[in-house]
Amino acid sequence: MTTFSSILLPLDGSDNAVQPLRTAAWIAGQLNSRLHLVTATREPESPANALERLKVPTELRSRVVLHQQLSYAEAAILQTMEELHTDLLVISARGEGGAASASELRVGHVVRAVLEQTNVPVLLAPPNFVERLPMRSALVPVSGEQETDEALGLAVQVADCLQLRLNVAHVVSPDIGEADYTSELQYSDAAHHEFAGRLHDLLLRASHRCSPEDIDRVVENVCLCRGKVLDELLRMAERTAADLLIIGWHGKLAEGRAELIKQFIGELTCPILLTRSRPAAYFHLNVGEELE
């Protein structure tokens, strides 16, 4: 099962930008994929000088393909992604701009612009990123919304390809009582049966990307938690020693949007694989003469 054949990492010469390079190289090696680097420049330089300036370790230079784009950073990244048909973008939340303020959502303006303009999965290294290789465990939260299906299907594929233990977590708000889930059920532990059934259905929805056999082989544990979503998922990430969080989102970081994503970016030390939900399918109903 091949997940990502073309992986792209933007670099700008800063320590922040190069942080996820070894992680990207490890993923590329595990998947036998090509790792591309892109940098925006006013004047191209020799590959050797460019790789030196971009702080690429000597031992990795033979394993990457460098692209120098005569453009500003955002356009350089998006243009290269289109040219290479990139399957995975790996990027640091902050580049040469240094520490981000709270108003910047801990994500640099270039990164934010790229995140909001691509449908390609993005592996984001948060500000507190700590490299942990080889990866061994991944965590994916599920909620029953469309982006959950997208993230879960991708999570099963990624975990299978990278040989990761996959833990699935569903968090129930403490404000929701059991009566809300058991009013039509007759047995005393109905809430547990109801949730088990819902979680099972969520797993099966991933079968459009992978088979039930893949799910059974890859998913190590499905956990039901009750509490605040951020607190419970951070606790699960620590408990399962998660090296990767895989989460679906709508693709917008504007004020009032993706609040959970923003909190994860600020709190986690492991990379976050963001997969954007695809628009729901719609149909057009013809009426009138065409029906006669």
Secondary structure, DSSP 8 states (H G I E B T S, - for coil): ----SEEEEE--S-HHHHTTHHHHHHHHHHHT-EEEEEEE-SS---HHHHHHHTT--GGGGGGEEEEEESS-HHHHHHHHHHHHT-SEEEEES--TT-S--GGGTTS-HHHHHHHTT--S-EEEE-TT----SS--EEEEE--SSHHHHHHHHHHHHHHHHHT-EEEEEEEE-TTS-THHHHTT--STTHHHHHHHHHHHHHHHHGGGTS-HHHHHHHEEEEEEEES-HHHHHHHHHHHTT-SEEEEEE-S--STTS-HHHHHHHHH-SS-EEEEE-----------GGGG-
